[in-house]
Amino acid sequence: MCIKCFLVVMLTFPSVLNYAQTMFKTTKKTSPDGKYTYEMVEGDPTKTRFYTLKNGLKVILHQNTLEPKIMSFITTRAGGKNDPATNTGLAHYLEHMLFKGTENMGTVDFEKEKVFLDQIEMLYEKYNVSTDPAIRKKIYKEIDSVSTLASKLAVPNEYDKAMTSVGSSMTNAFTSKEITAYMENFPSTNLEKYLEIQKERFERPVFRLFHTELETVYEEKNMSLDRGNSKVFDGMFANLFQKHPYGTQTILGDVEHLKNPSLKAIRKFYDTYYVPNNMAVIMAGDLDPDVTIRLIDQYFGNWIPKEIPAFKFEKEDPITEPRYVNVFSPDEESVAIGFRMPDQNHKDAVTADLLAAILYNGKSGLIDKNLVKKQKVLSAFGYTYLLTDYGMMYFGARPLKNQSLQEAEKLVLSQIEEIKKGNFDESLIKATVNNLKVGRVREQENAVNMAYTLNDLFGTGTSWETYLNNVEKTGSITKADVVAFANKWFGDNYVTIYKRTGPDTTLAKVVKPEITSLEIDRSKQSEFLKKLQEKPNKSLSPVFLDYEKDIKFGSIHKDVPVWSVPNALNKLFSFYYVFDMGTFNMRKLPFAIEYVKFIGSKTKSNEQINKELYNLAVDFNIFTSNDQVYVSLSGLEENREKALMIIEDLMRNPKPDNDALKKFIESKIKERNDRTINRRDIFNNGLNNYADYGQNNPFNDVVSNADLRGLKAEELTDIIKSLFGYKHKVYYYGPKEVNPLVKELKASHPLAKNLKDYPAPKKYEESKANENTVFFVDYDMLQADIYFQRWDEKFNADKMPVITAFNEYYGGGMGSVVFQEIREAKALAYSTFGFYSTPAKAEDRHKSGFFVGTQSDKFSIAFDAMKDIIENFRESENNWEVCKKSIKQNIESQRITKTNILFNYQTAQKRGMKEDSRKSVYSQIDNFTLEDIKLFHKTHLKDKKWNIRVMGSKDKIGMDNLAKYGKVVELTTKDIFGYEAETTNVVP
């Protein structure tokens, strides 16, 4: 990064803290060559430019030179709401298909391929109008047959290979109600190559490999049908918006529509909405705006505009009484409440956002202090979700044990009533503005965050001027304004969704059609990609961490070192007290850590502490893992010392509160109950630990409920008070130099002459896989989750380069072996991956993991496919060369900055390493051959025994199916969690 650019950034960011003092105004400017006009906002610290090309394409450019990368979105204002009512899910279908290549990319002979593709399109139209099951089956068999022929001319995942070859990461896309957005994060030196690929992608898309990609969409739909939160959110929209497409259709589409896809309808959608005057190219990062706009114009300026149909919708009727809806899933119960709100660009939108923050901000909102901190519910939250045509204020809560959903609902609604009555502290408005300012600074120091924000604003049509001025507008809102807004918008005009625990009898599963797996010839390559790869990438010089130079070291005690990284960008800080002990060292420590969040000190109540921290715009957190405790603060440097005094007082003088403890313990037990029916908790935590360590493992080795109820408040506060008596470290990222910081901390953080060593940690023995063992949990779900895992040798730093290479080639992104075979060729999953992990500590072991989540009726096929990938190495010199280049380019363009420097050094120390681990990877990657990767696979994966965790419906999978894969161990929730859920007496 050039010194001049760095100074621009350095001088720019401090002004952000004061930017809300004057109103911003948009002005027009002209580029130095006189060819382009653009809009900027006077006084905008980000200096973002807004161009419109002659064909109507919006181009939004923000310069941030902290690392030599560009985060980019190419976005169309067409999302789920734009789907035809008879073909819902089209926008999302199309998102998937725009990764399939073009007339030149993703094919070895498009003219021959097109003959088959035209046949497939015609067959789908026949399939869609047919209602006779026998005829439909016959047509689909023909679709499958022709698709197999077409696939022999296709090159799967070539778009991903193209982006990998230019060093891009974050290759992805999403469809929302309003937009479809395609993202990449690539080295700035490859800007022109990126534009060449995107021009090809958006101007000449070909919808190939359609029937296998449809299976992926089906998998995604079935995943959503298994998720309780998705059902709640869809149910909320359906009942708030009974006329608008926000509610009458979902982004993923209706199951019946998914069964009858139309390539013609998808093409029509593309032709209608993927036009330059309906789209934007958004870039944030290390770019020269004057050069970048010329290149974008060169590649996209000839794209032909078209008239865009106006989006019309029927106005919603007022909601005159509450609407109550029940939805069911196997996981924990919750309640959601939604109010229809003004749209994003309404004059009252800022007031809506402010009111939401007064109700809930994670610290000192009414819901925070009156419900969460007083433990009247298990958890609760609220936020605004404002879109182009309407908005929503959304609240959620989880009930306590023996508390009904209706009771939790009433408690949330009672806080809205407090607002309507004016029963809130007006200082919350000023505090919210302070926190908003800090949030804006954090957003604007990061190119990825800026790109996301600019993309969101394009989607809703909100101007940058409006967005910047909203801080000032928020500060001008009075308490009376908030009360008036609440009384206008909040009445009996809400929707309540009760998410209850139980089977969903309304599920309409997308069934598995019979398809032939595609053959993948990894040697194939299009002429487009060949020519692209022949053009040399402009290389960057990697920048590795030099810990002795990048970190300033000090100490406030012989056993309390201080690690400091200077912040020259702005006036924000991050501060940590770090203890190298955790749950393994002290069983009751996590309860003490969580309990302190609900109590005060001897001088301040819990409410006072949270209010003062919110007023200071400082975030406080304290958390523990198995082997560490972090006490963290972040916010404005000018408020750091005040905030530290508050936390020092809390940690040294916590005030025991028996009433808070009783509620806390019962909440913990309710959380335990909920975990026993939570799909992700069972699979990712409980089953994972059981497969790794066996019957006695870190996850189920818990303090019993009886012992929890026997805890004394003083016992937990004594643990908190004892923390500063142990050895610990200080991590700091901020504008203060290390020597003044050390001097300050010596005065404000008094310590005993001799600090204690940590209690010895409890050890758990890894489970050796002497035979293939399937650990199975029965769970009512449409899908089945399969995970192969095994421990390997102890940490070996010398193997980090080859591990990096193996992971990139075999199990990483869209171009990896696992993704190509499981998702692309066989259409068995939406989510699948594989890896060989590197432990964080020298004494720990490496570990292999391979995952596939599939429909239950594909279980055996998916299991066999993944097992085959694990056993039999796939070779492709083309893919391997792309992987090597990608690894080098990612390292060359990566910059580890800010607090990441501190945590990178922490990991290096735990591994016994003295240098940045990327250094050895970069220096060795060119020396590896595909034979080295094959040897690694043979040594660490092939012919090994595995512990395999499987979760799904026993009825759908079949126990006989499981038995053929190895010894089957069926586990109960008590086996996994170490306790049984207590019964509740909840009134429905």
Beta strands, then each sheet from edge to edge (+ up, - down):
strand 1: 26-30
strand 2: 37-41
strand 3: 49-52
strand 4: 58-63
strand 5: 69-76
strand 6: 169-175
strand 7: 180-187
strand 8: 279-285
strand 9: 323-329
strand 10: 334-341
strand 11: 379-386
strand 12: 391-398
strand 13: 494-501
strand 14: 552-557
strand 15: 560-566
strand 16: 572-579
strand 17: 619-624
strand 18: 629-636
strand 19: 729-734
strand 20: 773-778
strand 21: 783-794
strand 22: 831-837
strand 23: 845-855
strand 24: 947-952
strand 25: 967-970
sheet 1: 1+ 2- 3+ 4- 8- 5+ 7- 6+
sheet 2: 9+ 13+ 10- 12+ 11-
sheet 3: 14+ 15- 19- 16+ 18- 17+
sheet 4: 22+ 23- 21+ 24- 20- 25-
end
